[in-house]
């Protein structure tokens, strides 16, 4: 058997391109003691993939020559663990490869009573990131205004819908008038502002006439700087990502820090989804209920074929996705 893999041929110094990747055929992995060999079904595509190429973060850095790192849903094909059997569906840190060897302790058995795609989107890393960041750090109260950037993206699309389900006013920031209209019409946001518009500051003020109580930041940079001026006193800024800073050689930060934090007495906090694993059951109960009630729509963007993973990541960094982007490597088990 062959094992198609995608490696980082060269680490990018500026914008990520197809030339930084190479598709190759590797050897089939072997199963270690208390380990698994898994077949990749779906790979999560996230802006964080690009951040990992810049150096160590909350996880090890990706190096030139590495098979690209990812979070995947997989089927167990071989097990040397008494906790897993062939045929089990697991979520695990893996690689852009058809088959991977992973430690059993790093795998989580997943349910099979919902579409597997949902386990990467609304019930997976995207939905839980949105829920935990908004509820755990933003701590919304009904009637407050919640602003979220990258509002059409994998996390932002759920943040706004969760805010609405909680009784808040949801305002998005996205790129382009057509995408902003989609956020309002399809996702039910109260308003959405185009950050590319020269009048962005004024448009944001018009969309948030009572100011901004919670800002869920996925992009950093100019949008964060502009938003801080319009935060209400004692507002909360949830720092989830900084996609505007990942794909270039000269990242820039807001020029109004720490001034606005002090003047407005803001609370600004970063997080990663694993920080809130103890609240996962609560997140799943609420997300499941809201999906069943039609208050949260499941938005997924599936790219077919492992060879298309580089283009899927590059496109995500340029904002072409709507909802949770993932790559399908193999069909769901029958």
Beta strands, then each sheet from edge to edge (+ up, - down):
strand 1: 3-8
strand 2: 21-26
strand 3: 35-44
strand 4: 69-79
strand 5: 89-95
strand 6: 99-103
strand 7: 107-109
strand 8: 145-149
strand 9: 169-174
strand 10: 191-194
strand 11: 212-217
strand 12: 231-239
strand 13: 267-270
strand 14: 300-304
strand 15: 324-328
sheet 1: 1+ 2-
sheet 2: 6+ 3- 4+ 5- 7+
sheet 3: 6+ 3- 15+ 14+
sheet 4: 10+ 9+ 8+ 11+ 12+ 13+
end
